[in-house]
Amino acid sequence: MAGQYSVAMTMPKGTAPGWWKDELDKIGEGAVYAPWAKPEITAREVKFLLEVLGPGRARRLLDAGCGFGRHSLLLAEGGFLVTGVDISHVLPRLAMKRARITSARASFVTADIGLLPFDTHSFDCIIGMAEGGIGYKETNEANEAMLAELARVLVPGGRFVIGVINAGWAMQRCPCVKFQLDKGAIGVYRFRYDRKESRLRTDVCSVRWRGLRFHRSQGWVRLYTYSEMAGILARLGLQITSAYGENNVKVPLSKHSFRMVICGQKRA
């Protein structure tokens, strides 16, 4: 159940309210070179999305937490009419710049997912592939408000794909350290989990070869179990049709899955 947290008492030392706004802007163009943003990875993720959502056919799609548009631009090439939204002031501008270069049919705006500047029933499909994006805010109510807004702007019968970090994984594995290697960079992720708050503390350092650091950040994210997400979505009129443990292949969700990718549609 939703509950108000006391931000001053529960936030880790060194993490300020609204930390996610500054972190997203600080990443900037460095996000393009992050290990998780490699073109081949993005292509596999978009292929997965197309399998779940079906063909574009001029369907209106909202990319919530679009970042620099890595999914948006390929989905636009697949026939979707894409609108990307991100709370960062830097990343949507970078996405728009990339869209002009590729002539993609996509637009991008800076906005809070919890208060979307769109009419009710504006989109046929919604994706939210920014892991942790649902959970950035300091209270349960604020995080659930983002899901409520996504439900509001989705048409009845419309499809959605939402990716979050799996609380079950954190319960099993944390504290732990994860390394992510790339041809040009290495990412080091340190995870600690607060069971009482169901919050994941993440310390990230991404370093390019030759020692040039291009990103360092800290995160404090509310995590959800599958049953929690199912309950919240059901209250919002969103029906889960499938859940996976990866965002690029249909691997069944398990307690060991880092990702929880929930697919479904809004009740008619």
N, C-alpha and C positions, 0 to 999 in steps of 0.2 A: 504494500500500500504506500501511496505517496506520503511523504513526511517532510516537514521543514527542517533543514539542518542549520545549526548555528555556525555561520561561516567563520567567525572570528575564532571559535574554539576548535573547529575540526580541520581547517585548512592547514596543510603542512607548512612549516617554517620556510620562508623564501618564496611561497606561492601566493600571489595577490589575487583578489577577486577580479574576474575578467581576464585572467592570465592568457586565455586562448586567443583573445583579440591581438595582443602584442605578439604572441608566438607565430600566428599565421602570417602577419605582416613581415615579421623578421625573416621568415623562410624566404619569401620573395622568389626571385628567379632561381634560387638554389634548389627549389622543389623539382625543377625540370631535371636535375642531375641526381636526384635521390635514388637509392638502390631500388625502391619499390615502384619507381616511375619509368622504368625501362620500357621502350616501345613494344618489345615482345611480350612483356608482362601485361601491359595495357591491352594489347590485341587479344590475348587469351581471356582477359576479364570481360571485354566487350563481346566476344563470341559467346561467353556464358550468358551475358545479359540478353543477347538476341535470342538465345535458345529459350530463356524464361519468358521474355516479353513478347516474342513473336516479331514479325517484320515491321519496319518503320511505317511505310505507307502514309506519310504525312500525319502521323499521330503526334499529338503534342506531348512532349516529355519534359519533366522538370528534373534537373540534376541538382539535388540538394547537397550543399557542401562540395561544389564543383571544383574547387581549387583552380588550377591553371587550365582546366578544360580537357584533360587527357581522355576522359571517357566521352565527354560531350561532343568533341569534334568527330570522333569515329562514329558515334551514333547518328550524328547529322549526316555523315556520308552514307549511312545505312537507311536514310529516308525519314528519320524523325525530325520534327520541328522542335529544336532543343532550346530550352531556356536554362541557363546555369545561374545558381545563386550561391553566394558565399559571404560570410560576415567580414572577411578580409577586404581591405581597401586596395590591396596590391594585386592579389591573384586574379580577380575578375578582369582587371585591365589587361593583364598578361594574356588571359584566355581570349579576350576580344582581339588583341593584336594577332594572336595565332590564327584566329578565325578569319581575319581579313587576308592573311597570307594564303590560307588554304581555300578561301571562298566558301567556307562551310556555312550552312544555314543555321546559325546558332547565335543567340544573344546572351549577354551576361550582365548581372546586376549585383551590387553589394547590398545585402539585406540580412537581417536576423531571421533564421528559419522559424523562430518562435513567433514572428510577426511578419508574415509574408505579404508583399505588396501586390497580391493577385486576387482576382475574384474567386468566389466559391465555384467549384467544378471547372477549373481552368485547364486541367491537364488530364490526358488519357492514361499516362504512365508516370511513375515517379521512381527515381533511384536515389539512394543515399548510401554511397560507397565509401564515405570518409569514416573509417573505423574509429570509433570513439567520439565522432561528431555528435551522436545522440548520447549525451552523458557529460559533455564539457561543462555545463553550467553548475552552479553551486547548490541548487536545490532540486529535489525530485520533481516539484511542480514545474519548474522552468524547463527541465529536460522533457517531461511529458507534454508540455505545451508545444514543443517542436513536432512531436508525433501527431498531436491534435491538429496542427496547422497543415501538415502533409495530408491528413485525412480530409480536411476541409476542402482543399483545392483539387483533390482527386475526384474525377467523375464517378458516379455509381457504376460498378462493374469494372472500373479501371484497375490496372495491375501495378504492383509496387515490388521493389526489391530494396531491402534495408540491411546494411551490414553493421554489426556492432562487435565489440570484443566480448567474448563469452566468459561470464562470471564463473562458470563451472571450471574452465581452464585455469583461471587465476587461483581458485580454491585448491586445485590439484598441484600446481606447479610453482607458485610464488612463495618466497622470493627467488628470482632467477635472473640470469643474464643471457641475452640473445645477441648473436652476431649475424649481420647480413652483409654478404660480400657482393661486390660488383666489379666490373672491369676497371672503373675509375674511382671507386670509393668503398669505404667500409662503414657500416652503421653499427653502433654499439648501444644496446637497449638494456637498461636495468629496470626490472619490474619488482614492485613491492605492493602487496594487497592488504587493505584494511577490511577485515571481515565485518566488523561492526557497521561501518559506513557503506560497505560494498563499493569501495573506491580503489582504483588502481593508480599508484604513483609511478610515473615513468620518467626516467632520466635518459635522454638521448644525446648522443654525440655522433655526428656524421662527418667523416674526414675523407677528403680526397687524397689520392696517392700524392707523394711528395710533401705530405704534411700540411696542406692548406685546409684549415677547418672552414667549412661553409655553413654548418648548422649545429647549434647546441640548444636544447630545450628541455623543459620540464613539463609534465602533465599530471593532472589530478582528475580522473575521469570516473563517473558513476558507471558501474557495470551491471548487467542484467542477466538473470538466468532465463532459459527458454520459457519456463512457466510464467515468470514475471512479464516478459514481453508479450506472451500470448494473452495474458489477462488484460494488459493495457490496450493492446490492439483490438481485442474483442469489444472493449468498452467504447472504442472509437468507430466501431462498425467495419473494422478491417479483418478479413478472414485469412488465416494462414493456410496456404495450400502445400507448401514444402519448406524445408529448412536444411541448409547445407553447412558443412564445416570448412568450405573453401569458397572463394569468390571467382574462381576460374574453371571449376570442374564440379560436377554434381557428386561430391563426396558426402555421405550421410553425416549429419551433425552428431558429435559425441561429447562426453565430458572432457575429452582430451583436445578438442578443437579450439585453437586460439580464436578463430573467427566464428561468428554465428551469422549466417546470411539467411534472412527470412524473406520468403516470397509469398505473394498472395494477391488478393483483390478486395476492392471495397464492395460491400454488399449492395445489391441493387435496391 
